[in-house]
Amino acid sequence: MPRTNFQELLDAGVHFGHLKRKWNPAMAPYIFMERNGIHIIDLEKTAVKIDEAASAMKHIARSGKKILFVATKKQAKEIVAERVKHVGMPYVTERWPGGMLTNFPTIRKAVKKMSSIDKMAGDGTFSNLSKRERLQVTRQRAKLEKNLGSIADLTRLPSALFIVDVCKEHIAVSEAKRLGIPVFAMVDTNSDPTTIDFPIPANDDASKSISLIVGILCQAIEEGLNERKMEKDKEPSMKEKPLSRKDLETGLPEAIIEAISGEEEEEHEGEEITSELDEEEIVAEVDESDEDL
């Protein structure tokens, strides 16, 4: 059964593309017509692509893997944060830190630093610092929370990415392609769908359009998580085994089968970070910043 219909997509304004002069010729198969100098997206094809993406995301969630949502444009920030937080998936809505995927161990170090500061505040060490040092550490914690707080639970590379506006998030797309991570994305008429594994032709500028599509995909993820929970409840005594290719539907694309059934990636040497940065290292960093002032 389709997850959405033509009228619902039409009401959300999913069909509006960019000006004709801004179009990308690779989007020609998804364009229905041109009206008043604006391209109109074929909503029948959009509905099909949404169903394909939702099915693939459901299988990824059912396998217990993570999908990273990326949406830093102002129309999508709050929508994505609210919907994705509900299903427990990581997301980036402030700024894409360059090298977040290709240099993941370094990003994990920053997240560990954030947890170390929290530990300092909890065990009373924080109160032993001077007022100036406390202020600097607090500012550092706030900055880390703003940029990396939403990916604090992402302990390893995600199995897939969902992106709103591939033109704006081209760095994230490049990093994912370099690492072989499948990419789901909303692609407008000015975007190149050939670089995306699961393109969803849609208006990526209207908040209603973004809300509708993100909502449908989050619902599919929630269904996958619920099925996984039911399977665990049915077989509590059996040890969980990784899914094999035979366990997956043959209709799934190769990229998704690889993401779900593949062996757990080997930890990079740099990712074997020492347990936690202790308070002395944090104070040392603060002292260094004092010297620079």
HELIX and SHEET records of a PDB file:
HELIX    1   1 PHE A    6  ASP A   11  1                                   6    
HELIX    2   2 LYS A   20  LYS A   22  5                                   3    
HELIX    3   3 PRO A   25  TYR A   30  5                                   6    
HELIX    4   4 LEU A   43  ARG A   62  1                                  20    
HELIX    5   5 LYS A   74  VAL A   87  1                                  14    
HELIX    6   6 PHE A  104  ASP A  123  1                                  20    
HELIX    7   7 THR A  125  ASN A  128  5                                   4    
HELIX    8   8 LYS A  131  LEU A  148  1                                  18    
HELIX    9   9 GLY A  149  ILE A  151  5                                   3    
HELIX   10  10 HIS A  170  LEU A  179  1                                  10    
HELIX   11  11 PRO A  193  THR A  195  5                                   3    
HELIX   12  12 SER A  207  LYS A  234  1                                  28    
HELIX   13  13 ARG A  245  ASP A  247  5                                   3    
HELIX   14  14 GLU A  254  SER A  261  1                                   8    
HELIX   15  15 GLU A  269  GLU A  271  5                                   3    
HELIX   16  16 GLU A  279  ASP A  292  1                                  14    
SHEET    1   A 3 PHE A  16  LEU A  19  0                                        
SHEET    2   A 3 ILE A  38  ILE A  41 -1                                        
SHEET    3   A 3 ILE A  31  ARG A  35 -1                                        
SHEET    1   B 5 TYR A  91  VAL A  92  0                                        
SHEET    2   B 5 ILE A  67  VAL A  70  1                                        
SHEET    3   B 5 ALA A 160  VAL A 164  1                                        
SHEET    4   B 5 VAL A 183  VAL A 187  1                                        
SHEET    5   B 5 PHE A 198  PRO A 201  1                                        
END                                                                             
